[in-house]
């Protein structure tokens, strides 16, 4: 999935959502500096799950962080969708 098709907004300018496929999510438990690798892991889990659902985009992206610092836990989620150019 192209990262330009992941957004915090409910849609994409110039594209229409043709199908909603459900929630895609990922989880990471951070042990590195600022939990960067764990965030990436969670983000990639979400993308992989969305692709398994058949999505080519994710809308409504949200990120929650528990225990900020060296033991950060990330939960990343959004709605997996299929978009087409207008």
Secondary structure as the mmCIF struct_conf table of DSSP 4:
data_model
#
loop_
_struct_conf.conf_type_id
_struct_conf.id
_struct_conf.beg_label_comp_id
_struct_conf.beg_label_asym_id
_struct_conf.beg_label_seq_id
_struct_conf.end_label_comp_id
_struct_conf.end_label_asym_id
_struct_conf.end_label_seq_id
HELX_RH_3T_P HELX_RH_3T_P1 UNK A 3 UNK A 5
STRN STRN1 UNK A 6 UNK A 6
BEND BEND1 UNK A 8 UNK A 11
TURN_TY1_P TURN_TY1_P1 UNK A 13 UNK A 14
STRN STRN2 UNK A 15 UNK A 29
BEND BEND2 UNK A 32 UNK A 32
HELX_RH_3T_P HELX_RH_3T_P2 UNK A 33 UNK A 35
HELX_RH_AL_P HELX_RH_AL_P1 UNK A 36 UNK A 53
TURN_TY1_P TURN_TY1_P2 UNK A 54 UNK A 54
BEND BEND3 UNK A 56 UNK A 56
STRN STRN3 UNK A 57 UNK A 66
BEND BEND4 UNK A 67 UNK A 67
BEND BEND5 UNK A 69 UNK A 69
TURN_TY1_P TURN_TY1_P3 UNK A 70 UNK A 71
STRN STRN4 UNK A 73 UNK A 85
#
